[in-house]
Amino acid sequence: MKKSFSWRVFISFGLFIAVLMMLVSGVILYISPPGRVANWNDWRMLGLTKKGWQHQHIIFGFTFLILSLFHLFVINWKAFFSYLKSKTTEGLKSPVELLTIIILSALFGIGTYYGIQPFSAVIKIGDTISDSWERREKQAPIPHAELMTLRQLAEQPGLGGDPAALKTKLEKAKLKVASEEQTLAEIASLNGKTAEEVYEFIAPEKTGRHKIQGQGFGKKTLQEIEGGVSSTSLQLALRQKGIEAKTDTPLKSIAANNKIEMNELRKILETMISR
């Protein structure tokens, strides 16, 4: 006699696979680079992009939820409610375990929110690993440049201001470009390339490191630095490196506020201008 379909076995295997996928995707997302780096370089692990792993994590999270509800309220609803009733009665008579888990759960949530050890250390380790990708991989000239259209990119310093010219450059490089309103990411996807590779065809020519001239470097502001890069672009690029700066704040104050040496700030700015 043919054995009937076992929903218990089906649900059990389903829950195991869902938990395994959430574990794997969770670990990968924990150590993955920031989106601006992952999207620019088309970062992948085990064949999937960061967004791909995010989608896997979400879908299998919902799968786990649905299978758990089905397991509790359809397959084992009688046993579940009987167990819940007996344990609730037992817990009310001896509430130590219940209170302990409630307190621990609250501690985990509050400790994470306020950055208390050891929770902050766990977050910091993940951030450190994520930031390490940023040092190893090439960075976008502007944060999330892959989301900018050719028209928006043309407005950036050194790119000429003419989106039609950028489109022509890409077409001469034998890339398919539908319109000037396409983003760098869309063009990259259409041509099977990364956003970084597409940008190389339209990037300004490198002329060597630009030296910031003039006396009183510390008194200058981002608005007063010459080199063909707007103060807003410099501000965004500094923020990408974890340096907060206002465009009208003297560089000496920017260095002091971010606890870095003036020579280090000068080198960073010179590198940005030379791109």
C-alpha atoms as one frame of an Amber mdcrd trajectory, in Angstrom:
protein
   0.000   0.000   0.000   1.334   3.395  -1.011   2.313   5.540   1.925   0.327
   8.796   2.207   2.021  12.183   2.065   3.397  13.084   5.514   2.822  16.733
   6.332   4.834  16.383   9.538   7.931  15.282   7.615   7.332  17.955   4.973
   7.059  20.724   7.606  10.062  19.452   9.568  12.350  19.427   6.520  10.957
  22.785   5.423  11.711  24.382   8.803  15.240  22.946   8.778  15.977  24.302
   5.287  14.474  27.711   6.142  16.546  28.016   9.342  19.691  26.945   7.468
  19.137  29.512   4.717  18.426  32.292   7.232  21.609  31.374   9.091  23.774
  31.368   5.945  22.272  34.551   4.496  22.420  36.270   7.882  26.140  35.547
   8.291  26.896  36.681   4.737  24.928  39.928   5.193  26.719  40.463   8.526
  30.135  40.507   6.817  29.085  41.995   3.453  30.364  45.424   2.312  28.191
  48.565   2.480  25.689  48.887  -0.350  27.631  51.706  -2.035  30.648  49.374
  -2.384  28.719  46.176  -3.152  26.640  47.821  -5.888  29.588  49.678  -7.460
  31.839  46.621  -7.781  29.057  44.049  -8.251  30.239  42.256  -5.092  29.162
  38.632  -4.917  29.483  35.693  -2.565  28.594  32.163  -3.629  27.275  33.642
  -6.866  24.781  36.081  -5.330  24.989  39.859  -4.954  24.287  41.569  -1.643
  20.751  42.380  -2.789  20.341  38.752  -3.827  21.257  37.581  -0.321  18.890
  40.147   1.186  16.078  38.723  -0.939  16.970  35.155   0.118  16.970  36.181
   3.786  13.555  37.850   3.487  11.889  35.023   1.540  13.158  32.235   3.783
  12.234  34.327   6.826   8.655  34.414   5.597   8.892  30.708   4.720   9.962
  29.912   8.283   7.093  32.017   9.683   4.453  30.366   7.471   5.716  26.826
   8.127   5.906  27.516  11.875   2.317  28.757  11.964   1.187  25.788   9.885
   3.106  23.426  12.178   1.585  24.910  15.348  -1.983  25.667  14.359  -2.754
  22.983  11.759  -0.579  19.920  12.321  -0.127  20.073  16.084  -2.810  22.476
  17.242  -4.288  20.160  19.876  -0.929  19.250  21.361   0.253  22.869  21.104
  -2.699  24.392  22.967  -2.606  21.607  25.569   1.109  22.200  26.088   0.626
  25.973  26.178  -2.159  25.667  28.751  -0.191  23.326  31.027   3.017  25.339
  30.815   1.181  28.626  31.346  -0.387  27.245  34.516   2.975  25.872  35.599
   4.679  29.168  34.761   2.221  31.191  36.834   2.915  28.937  39.798   6.674
  29.119  39.251   7.382  32.270  37.199  11.175  32.307  37.566  11.885  30.948
  34.079   9.296  33.222  32.446  10.605  36.329  34.185  14.202  35.362  33.407
  13.651  35.084  29.658  11.598  38.300  29.603  14.358  40.176  31.438  17.076
  38.721  29.193  15.107  39.593  26.048  14.608  43.149  27.289  18.304  43.362
  28.153  19.289  42.239  24.657  16.981  44.803  23.042  17.906  47.716  25.303
  21.610  46.833  25.284  21.661  46.775  21.488  19.735  50.059  21.252  22.070
  51.933  23.611  25.268  50.249  22.392  26.118  48.518  25.680  28.779  45.790
  25.804  28.903  43.034  24.676  26.178  43.881  22.154  28.034  46.888  20.767
  31.110  44.706  20.222  29.115  42.306  18.047  27.829  45.220  15.942  31.298
  46.783  15.771  32.889  43.562  14.542  30.353  43.376  11.721  30.913  47.053
  10.830  34.687  46.553  10.841  34.440  43.593   8.481  32.046  45.514   6.215
  34.307  48.591   6.168  37.335  46.441   5.311  35.738  45.705   1.929  35.661
  49.437   1.281  39.432  49.687   1.725  40.085  46.713  -0.565  37.688  47.619
  -3.357  37.706  50.698  -5.568  35.247  53.317  -4.406  32.719  55.184  -6.486
  33.659  58.807  -7.318  30.415  59.871  -5.618  28.452  57.843  -3.053  25.899
  55.664  -4.887  27.042  56.936  -8.289  25.551  53.761  -9.792  22.068  55.178
  -9.098  22.740  58.389 -11.040  21.571  58.861 -14.624  23.931  60.014 -17.378
  22.291  63.417 -17.155  23.036  63.642 -13.439  26.575  62.309 -13.860  27.328
  64.900 -16.537  26.786  67.627 -13.934  29.631  66.278 -11.789  33.053  67.992
 -11.931  35.289  66.809 -14.754  32.556  65.093 -16.777  31.863  67.958 -19.156
  28.227  68.780 -18.404  26.939  67.174 -21.616  25.005  63.904 -21.100  24.841
  63.346 -24.879  28.642  63.308 -24.999  28.771  60.693 -22.247  26.241  58.577
 -24.129  28.364  58.868 -27.283  31.489  57.764 -25.396  29.731  54.670 -24.129
  28.342  53.837 -27.571  31.831  54.187 -29.080  32.953  51.644 -26.490  30.284
  49.349 -28.000  27.975  49.559 -24.994  24.201  49.605 -25.371  22.644  52.797
 -24.013  18.901  53.400 -24.392  18.792  57.006 -23.202  20.466  59.687 -21.114
  17.958  58.930 -18.351  19.372  55.462 -17.744  21.315  54.996 -14.538  24.847
  53.670 -14.504  23.554  50.482 -12.840  20.959  49.954 -15.579  23.556  50.421
 -18.325  25.917  48.038 -16.527  23.214  45.381 -16.198  22.226  45.758 -19.859
  25.822  45.177 -20.954  26.830  42.522 -18.429  29.351  44.778 -16.691  29.795
  46.401 -13.296  28.963  50.064 -12.712  32.670  50.638 -12.101  33.610  49.203
 -15.517  31.038  51.380 -17.292  32.230  54.496 -15.470  35.812  53.879 -16.631
  34.704  54.701 -20.200  33.488  58.192 -19.225  35.741  59.000 -16.251  37.961
  62.103 -16.488  41.545  61.365 -17.466  43.918  61.041 -14.537  46.621  63.692
 -14.491  48.524  62.615 -11.368  48.058  63.763  -7.799  46.871  67.336  -7.495
  48.734  69.389  -4.916  46.617  71.838  -2.967  48.437  75.149  -3.337  48.436
  78.277  -1.259  49.336  79.364   2.224  47.113  78.880   5.234  45.773  75.443
   4.295  44.109  75.047   7.672  42.139  78.270   7.225  40.692  77.202   3.872
  37.219  75.723   3.613  36.024  73.066   1.168  34.486  75.898  -0.857  37.892
  77.533  -1.261  39.824  74.474  -2.450  40.706  74.657  -6.136  40.892  71.621
  -8.348  37.670  71.368 -10.321  35.712  69.391  -7.720  32.693  70.966  -6.065
  32.653  71.452  -2.311  29.515  69.288  -2.085  31.269  66.408  -3.859  34.233
  66.730  -1.481  31.865  66.775   1.479  30.111  63.592   0.315  33.434  61.876
  -0.428  34.757  62.736   3.037  31.569  61.420   4.626  32.095  58.176   2.726
  35.374  57.862   4.635  33.709  58.618   7.962  34.790  62.281   8.055  32.009
  64.758   8.775  32.554  68.246   7.350  30.587  71.357   6.492  31.549  73.129
   3.280  32.107  76.451   5.088  34.108  75.048   8.035  37.909  75.645   8.094
  39.915  72.505   7.337  41.762  72.854  10.640  38.453  72.562  12.489  37.378
  69.610  10.304  40.597  67.769  11.200  40.194  68.537  14.906  36.510  67.562
  15.000  37.286  64.218  13.345  40.503  63.634  15.344  42.823  63.312  12.334
  46.103  65.039  11.458  46.136  67.947   8.997  48.628  66.123   6.747  46.271
  63.149   6.564  43.320  65.380   5.657  45.427  67.124   2.979  46.421  63.786
   1.400  42.808  62.606   1.384  41.621  65.790  -0.323  44.460  65.730  -2.856
  43.584  62.146  -3.764  39.924  63.085  -4.235  40.781  66.027  -6.477  43.165
  63.903  -8.569  40.552  61.254  -9.443
